């Protein structure tokens, strides 16, 4: 158990050192909002699809395809559990706050925080199963999440779903996997080089926003602590227990899903809050605060998952 905690904790600390670098660069004025916006777009539209496609670069395997299907079911299950808990337990007299708080419970930082950690601890197989989680995340975020934050079902756009870079990356990668198509070196090598940026660039972005946020305003908000408890501990631990009781045994798949489930509040919380004129300051606070707290909770939860599935 201690060994699992140490291994995960070491990787989380590495990520937080990169976050601190982003924090320092912001304070030193080496990074600014236009630069961060450009980096964010680079990660979303280029880097993330590259890491997803390259993670599917393997010979077709029926067992892995079956496990991928199970990972999709687990990802769907814990997102539905998040939605249930958010509506049961998270209430606020101000609708602008309530929407942000519930979004923070439901959606984890399945891309920026999870993929780098899945890659570091589990390698390409971890990213392979992590792709299932972020596919579900994006489908729900751009449907249910839009309605939750915007308050109008008409906001859902099939075009945005189909053209989403993450969904596109997973779709291309899955087709290549199913057909056992191995990309030529001159295409695969640049993609792998871009995929290698998936760890440092998102951490710099998170560090920048940490430096720009006013976390002190959320430290006395009891609803924020409830959100963090549900997001970082309750749901991932319940999900782990259900998966174990269901008889799922694949270590890599379970740990990959637990990493995503135990990640801090999604950066998209702030993006949607700003877009739909919700409580943006609260959104920045819970994303930042949950990211800091996760340096303790993620090693505990993921370390326990590693220990129970070894």
Secondary structure as UniProt FT lines:
FT   HELIX           2..27
FT   TURN            28..29
FT   HELIX           33..42
FT   HELIX           43..47
FT   HELIX           48..55
FT   HELIX           62..89
FT   HELIX           95..106
FT   TURN            110..113
FT   HELIX           114..122
FT   HELIX           124..140
FT   HELIX           141..145
FT   HELIX           146..150
FT   HELIX           153..155
FT   HELIX           158..162
FT   HELIX           165..178
FT   TURN            179..180
FT   HELIX           185..195
FT   HELIX           197..212
FT   HELIX           215..218
FT   TURN            219..220
FT   HELIX           222..229
FT   HELIX           230..234
FT   HELIX           235..245
FT   TURN            246..247
FT   HELIX           251..261
FT   HELIX           268..275
FT   TURN            276..277
FT   HELIX           280..309
//
